[in-house]
Amino acid sequence: MSAVRGGVGTRLFVVGGQDVRSEFSRTADSAKRMWSEIGSGQREANPALRVLSAEFRNERMMRAEEKAARLPAIMTIPLILFILPVLFVVILGPAACSISDTLINKKPGS
């Protein structure tokens, strides 16, 4: 928020690849829709709240599924850089030690 106060326009203020204004407007629109639904049928507020809660639940679930779908692509680089080298050392280390022992302890002419 300091960037907005510092004179950078809201169009240029981006956090995590998303425009902050778009996230805010989406939240404001959903709140506006919720209050209009509640205000329109005060006696029937329970069905409106049930429908809105189901919509919000579906939106949260869709966002979580999108993040879960991106996870394998994000985890590929740490897997290659950190886990696979250790796995190779654990698997090939004992074989390399036994080969080096065999070559070092081999007598000439045998």
N, C-alpha and C positions, 0 to 999 in steps of 0.2 A: 504494500500500500504506500510505502514511502516514495515509490517511483511515480505514483499518481499525484501525490502531494508535491513532489519535486518538479512538476511541470510536464512530465511525459503524459501524452494523451492516453485515454483509455483504449484507443485502437491499437496502440503500440505496447500496452502493458500485457504481457503474456506470461503465464505461469505453467510450466510443465507442458508446453506445446498447445495449451488451450487459452483462448481469450477469456479473461476474467469476466468481462462484461457479458459474454454469452452464457456463462455458468450462472451469473447473478440473474440475468433476465429469465433463464429457464426456471430458476427457483422462485422468482417473483411471479412469473406466470402461473406456476402450479399453486402458489399460495393464493393468488387472486382467484383462480378457478375454484379452489377449495372453499374460500369464504363466500363466493357468490352462490355456490351450491348449498352451503349451510344456510345462508341468508334467504334463499329463495323458498325453501321449504322448512320453516322452523319446526313445524309439527312433525314433519317427516325427515328429521335430521339424521336419524339412525340409518335408513337405507342409503342416503347420500354419503354418509361417512363410510359405510361399508364399501360402496363402490369406489370412493376416492382412496380408501386404504388399499383396496385390491389393485388399483391403478399404480399407486406409489410402490407397492410391493413388487409388481411386475417390472416397473422401471428400475428398481434397485437390483432385481434379479438379472435383468438384461445387462446392466452395467457390470455386475459381478461376472457374468458369463463372458463378456467381452474382455475383461481383464484376465480371466482364466485362459481364454483362447490365445492371448498374446504371451503368456508365461513361457511356453516351450521355446519360442524364438529368443526370448530374453535370457533364458538359462543356458543356451547353447555355448556361448563364449566362456562363461565361468566353468562349465563342464570341460571344455577342451583345454583351457589354460591350467586348471587346478586339480581336477579329479583324475583325468586320464594319465598325466605323467606319473602321478603317485601309483596308480594302478599298474602301469608298466614296470615301475621299479619293484613293486611287490611281487609281480609275476615273474619277471625276467631276472631279477636280482640274484636269487639262489642259483639259477642256471648259469649265469655269468660267473659267479663265484666258483662253482664246481668246474667249469671249463678252464678258468684261470689256474685253479689248483692242479688240474690235470696237466696243463701245459708247462707249468713251473716245475712240478715234481717229476717230469718225464726225464729219464736218464738217456744220455746220448747212446745211440747204437741199439736201443731196445725196440 
